[in-house]
Amino acid sequence: MEFQISPDVAHLFAGAVAAYIRDHADSVWLNDKSELWNELWTTFRDADTATVTVSHEVGVLMFWVWTSPRWWRDRQTWEYVKSHLRPQWMRQMPPKVSARIEAREQS
């Protein structure tokens, strides 16, 4: 999956990913996917261009980070970053996944 974003947006997302990882450090689910979570975090943390690329499997994890403002320093930052990443993410997800996610977010 490829995202066109500025490095500041990437770094803000990386901060939220780190907060999510810290909060779920004792989770078996997260630990089973620790390599993928680390790839997600380091890719966005180290972004220095307008394009960020992650595997589809890693991209799926992005959803968990923006489902709640809890992982973000404030609601405005959460909404700002989500407005840049979520639309691109939804376009790259299979229609079946996108429809399920939209239904979940509306309920």
Secondary structure as UniProt FT lines:
FT   STRAND          2..4
FT   HELIX           7..23
FT   TURN            24..26
FT   HELIX           28..32
FT   HELIX           34..45
FT   STRAND          51..53
FT   HELIX           56..66
FT   HELIX           69..71
FT   HELIX           75..92
FT   HELIX           95..106
//
